[in-house]
């Protein structure tokens, strides 16, 4: 409800303005009267006034002076000015000082009712804007006080292999960032695989909502646990939970927290997601855990809104810091060159390393660890690109356990062949994604008039729905729902140009039961209504 202040030095004019409008209908519960600027200032200082209606010509201080005072001391008050003079100079001065509207006296009460209604609508708009700004300010404060950027960057660099996992280097980084990384501690990596927003969000709103999602994960997933929630360089939402060497296992508590988190995401954020949890690993194996959870998400085609615990699914990691067969920097270098797709340089480095007699006197354990080191590098790099070694028949065969090299003499050739196959897969990934996009568009066109869900599209191309959404948007710049709208509008334009179908029939043929919804959407996308489009083309 609103409060109105009417200011006029003529008493009967005040009463007329008070009684000439049905203020209750406009939502006004309090109408105050003042006969001069002094009385008006007293009311404005004591009460919040939404609408000020003020005569300009008054003895002593005039209405324009009151308007200037109100702009400074009561900025949320919207003002309508009244005057006996038709001279535009008065209107110009009033509008310059911030008046919302300007009416001539004697006032036509119907015009005043309309002006007051518009002014109160502006009051509502400003109030909503202030509420929105207050809400955004609150989220901005939370944003500013999120986990320190350096800590987040530390984990991002670890997972992207930009930082060394050598114990000395890790200890130095931990001291800088205030992290407590103890020898023997284990780490559980958790991937929050966003599957679907119930509302169609803009890119900006989606980024804000994902921030809210991570904020909620920090409250619920980490409740009673140590860890960090962040977004990596590939825009995946992750959590790393610390399992201390001298403490109890945290898997049960983490799973419980994750299930509650899924439920709250649906209720509060209106989104569905699945969570993929790795086994506890030592810090040097954290990239292997990253490859593990990303691959599990990619393989998951049919099950949604689940918490996927490690269970009996092996991660293929050693129980000791891996690998001990070669310095970690060797694998870090190989991973960096592989990610760039530079096979010749990678092959040169592999041949050079093996040519230095590094495998002389190796034990069976050293041999096994180097094999797992190569697999570790390939899985990690492919996971960052949204790929899996199962995307290449050649790579899948080479990395089958039965095809591991049995003797050290064959290890070099096996390593070179694995890296060559991985580079081929990386180089073909662009064309692969383009093929998926083409299949999606073809499928939408074949069912242009039917309801099509994201899960249905994902099943058609044998991909996880959340992964498909990310890949499709990265490739096309469009969400799947926008792509469906694009195809439907394109077909509608074709039928408007080439057929004599009624517009209501065209709407139904492209999947819209409501002609009004179709017309509004068509105008928003094309810029004109279907009727105008057809007339223009004819």
KAFENJO-V373957 format. One record per residue. RES is the residue in one letter. SS is DSSP state (H for helix, E for strand, L for the rest). OMEGA is omega in whole degrees, 0 to 359 (NA if undefined). BURIAL is 1 if it has 24 or more other ideal C-beta (glycine too) atoms within 12 Angstrom, else 0. Layout:
RES	SS	OMEGA	BURIAL
RES	SS	OMEGA	BURIAL
This chain:
X	L	189	0
X	E	176	1
X	E	181	1
X	E	175	1
X	E	179	1
X	E	183	1
X	E	177	1
X	L	182	1
X	L	178	1
X	L	187	0
X	H	183	0
X	H	175	0
X	H	178	1
X	H	182	1
X	H	179	0
X	H	180	0
X	H	179	1
X	H	186	1
X	H	185	0
X	L	180	1
X	L	175	1
X	L	187	0
X	L	181	1
X	L	179	0
X	L	180	0
X	L	178	1
X	L	181	0
X	E	180	1
X	E	185	0
X	E	177	0
X	E	179	1
X	E	181	1
X	E	176	1
X	E	183	1
X	L	177	1
X	L	184	1
X	H	181	1
X	H	179	0
X	H	181	1
X	H	180	1
X	H	180	1
X	H	178	0
X	H	182	1
X	H	179	1
X	H	184	0
X	H	186	0
X	L	171	0
X	L	181	0
X	L	182	1
X	L	184	1
X	E	177	1
X	E	175	1
X	E	192	1
X	E	173	1
X	E	180	1
X	L	185	1
X	L	177	1
X	L	177	1
X	L	181	0
X	L	178	0
X	L	183	1
X	L	184	1
X	H	180	1
X	H	178	1
X	H	177	1
X	H	179	1
X	H	179	1
X	H	179	1
X	H	182	1
X	H	179	1
X	H	182	1
X	H	188	0
X	H	178	0
X	L	190	1
X	L	181	0
X	L	180	1
X	L	176	1
X	E	190	1
X	E	170	1
X	E	183	1
X	E	179	1
X	E	178	1
X	E	176	1
X	L	186	0
X	L	178	0
X	L	181	0
X	L	184	0
X	H	181	0
X	H	178	0
X	H	180	1
X	H	182	0
X	H	180	0
X	H	180	0
X	H	180	1
X	H	179	0
X	H	180	0
X	L	174	1
X	L	178	1
X	L	179	1
X	L	183	1
X	E	187	1
X	E	181	1
X	E	178	1
X	E	174	1
X	L	357	1
X	L	189	0
X	L	169	1
X	L	188	0
X	H	177	0
X	H	177	0
X	H	179	0
X	H	178	1
X	H	180	1
X	H	181	0
X	H	179	1
X	H	178	1
X	H	178	1
X	H	181	0
X	H	179	1
X	H	174	1
X	H	177	0
X	H	176	1
X	H	179	1
X	H	181	0
X	H	181	0
X	H	178	0
X	H	178	0
X	H	179	0
X	H	179	0
X	H	177	0
X	H	180	0
X	H	180	0
X	H	178	0
X	H	178	0
X	H	181	0
X	H	178	0
X	H	177	0
X	H	178	0
X	H	178	0
X	H	178	0
X	H	178	0
X	H	179	0
X	H	181	0
X	H	183	0
X	L	176	0
X	L	181	0
X	L	183	1
X	L	183	0
X	H	181	0
X	H	178	0
X	H	178	1
X	H	180	1
X	H	178	1
X	H	181	1
X	H	176	1
X	H	181	1
X	H	177	1
X	H	184	1
X	H	179	1
X	L	178	1
X	L	174	1
X	L	179	0
X	L	179	1
X	L	176	1
X	L	177	1
X	L	184	0
X	H	181	0
X	H	180	0
X	H	179	0
X	H	181	1
X	H	179	0
X	H	179	0
X	H	181	1
X	H	179	1
X	H	180	0
X	H	186	0
X	H	179	1
X	L	180	0
X	L	179	1
X	L	181	0
X	L	186	1
X	L	175	0
X	L	179	0
X	L	175	0
X	L	177	1
X	E	187	1
X	E	178	1
X	E	179	1
X	E	182	1
X	E	177	1
X	E	176	1
X	E	184	1
X	E	180	1
X	E	184	1
X	E	184	1
X	E	167	1
X	E	180	1
X	L	177	0
X	L	177	0
X	L	187	0
X	L	171	1
X	L	181	0
X	H	180	0
X	H	180	0
X	H	179	0
X	H	179	1
X	H	179	0
X	H	181	0
X	H	177	1
X	H	174	1
X	H	178	1
X	H	179	1
X	H	179	1
X	H	178	1
X	H	178	1
X	H	178	1
X	H	178	1
X	H	181	1
X	H	188	0
X	H	183	1
X	L	183	1
X	L	180	1
X	L	181	0
X	L	182	0
X	L	173	1
X	E	178	1
X	E	183	1
X	E	175	1
X	E	183	1
X	E	176	1
X	E	184	1
X	L	183	1
X	L	178	0
X	L	179	1
X	L	174	1
X	L	178	1
X	E	188	1
X	E	169	1
X	E	173	1
X	E	182	1
X	E	182	1
X	E	173	1
X	E	187	1
X	L	182	0
X	L	182	0
X	L	181	0
X	L	180	0
X	L	175	0
X	L	185	0
X	L	186	1
X	H	181	1
X	H	179	0
X	H	180	1
X	H	180	1
X	H	178	1
X	H	180	0
X	H	181	1
X	H	180	1
X	H	177	1
X	H	179	1
X	H	178	1
X	H	181	1
X	H	181	0
X	H	176	1
X	H	179	1
X	H	185	0
X	H	187	0
X	H	186	0
X	H	177	1
X	L	177	0
X	E	175	1
X	E	182	1
X	E	171	1
X	E	182	1
X	E	182	1
X	E	186	1
X	E	178	1
X	L	170	1
X	L	174	1
X	L	181	1
X	E	170	1
X	L	187	1
X	H	179	1
X	H	180	1
X	H	187	1
X	H	179	1
X	H	175	1
X	H	177	1
X	H	177	1
X	H	178	1
X	H	181	1
X	H	184	1
X	H	180	1
X	H	178	1
X	H	178	1
X	H	178	1
X	H	181	1
X	H	182	1
X	H	183	1
X	L	184	1
X	L	192	1
X	L	186	0
X	L	180	0
X	L	178	1
X	L	183	1
X	L	168	1
X	E	183	1
X	E	178	1
X	L	183	1
X	L	178	1
X	L	182	0
X	L	181	0
X	L	184	0
X	L	177	0
X	L	180	1
X	L	176	1
X	L	179	1
X	L	180	1
X	L	177	0
X	L	176	0
X	L	190	1
X	L	352	1
X	L	176	1
X	L	184	0
X	L	181	1
X	L	177	1
X	L	183	0
X	H	183	1
X	H	179	0
X	H	181	1
X	H	177	1
X	H	177	1
X	H	180	1
X	H	181	1
X	H	181	1
X	H	181	1
X	H	178	1
X	H	180	1
X	H	178	1
X	H	180	0
X	L	183	1
X	L	186	0
X	H	183	1
X	H	179	0
X	H	179	0
X	H	180	1
X	H	179	1
X	H	181	0
X	H	179	1
X	H	180	1
X	H	180	0
X	H	182	0
X	H	179	1
X	H	181	1
X	H	180	0
X	L	177	0
X	L	184	0
X	L	185	1
X	L	180	1
X	L	177	0
X	L	180	0
X	L	173	0
X	L	177	0
X	H	179	0
X	H	177	0
X	H	179	1
X	H	182	1
X	H	183	1
X	H	178	1
X	H	177	1
X	H	180	1
X	H	175	1
X	H	178	1
X	H	179	1
X	H	178	1
X	H	180	1
X	H	184	1
X	H	181	1
X	H	183	1
X	H	181	1
X	H	180	1
X	H	180	1
X	H	179	1
X	H	181	1
X	L	181	1
X	L	183	1
X	L	177	1
X	L	180	1
X	H	177	1
X	H	176	1
X	H	179	1
X	L	179	1
X	H	180	0
X	H	181	0
X	H	179	1
X	H	180	0
X	H	181	0
X	H	184	1
X	L	172	1
X	L	185	0
X	H	181	0
X	H	184	0
X	H	176	0
X	L	178	1
X	L	183	1
X	L	184	0
X	L	182	0
X	H	182	1
X	H	180	0
X	H	186	0
X	H	181	1
X	H	181	1
X	H	179	0
X	H	179	1
X	H	180	1
X	H	180	1
X	H	178	1
X	H	180	1
X	H	178	1
X	H	180	1
X	H	179	1
X	H	178	1
X	H	178	1
X	H	179	1
X	H	179	1
X	H	182	1
X	H	181	0
X	H	186	0
X	H	179	1
X	H	180	0
X	H	178	0
X	H	180	1
X	H	178	1
X	H	178	0
X	H	179	0
X	H	179	1
X	H	180	1
X	H	180	0
X	H	179	0
X	H	181	1
X	H	180	1
X	H	180	0
X	H	179	1
X	H	180	1
X	H	182	0
X	H	180	0
X	L	190	0
X	L	183	1
X	L	184	1
X	L	175	0
X	L	182	0
X	L	180	1
X	L	178	0
X	H	180	1
X	H	179	1
X	H	178	0
X	H	180	1
X	H	178	1
X	H	181	0
X	H	182	1
X	L	174	1
X	L	178	0
X	L	174	1
X	L	184	1
X	H	181	1
X	H	179	1
X	H	179	1
X	H	181	1
X	H	180	1
X	H	182	1
X	H	183	1
X	H	181	1
X	H	178	1
X	H	183	0
X	H	189	1
X	H	186	0
X	L	182	0
X	L	168	0
X	L	179	1
X	H	180	1
X	H	177	1
X	H	179	1
X	H	178	1
X	H	177	1
X	H	180	1
X	H	180	1
X	H	181	1
X	H	180	1
X	H	178	1
X	H	178	0
X	H	178	1
X	H	178	1
X	H	180	1
X	H	182	0
X	H	177	1
X	H	181	1
X	H	193	0
X	H	183	0
X	L	176	0
X	L	180	0
X	L	172	0
X	L	183	0
X	H	177	1
X	H	178	0
X	H	179	0
X	H	179	1
X	H	181	1
X	H	181	0
X	H	179	1
X	L	168	1
X	L	180	1
X	L	181	1
X	L	182	0
X	L	178	0
X	H	179	0
X	H	179	0
X	H	180	0
X	H	182	1
X	H	180	1
X	H	180	0
X	H	180	1
X	H	181	1
X	H	180	0
X	H	183	0
X	H	188	0
X	H	180	1
X	L	178	0
X	L	178	0
X	L	177	1
X	H	180	1
X	H	179	0
X	H	180	0
X	H	181	1
X	H	180	1
X	H	180	0
X	H	182	0
X	H	179	0
X	L	NA	0
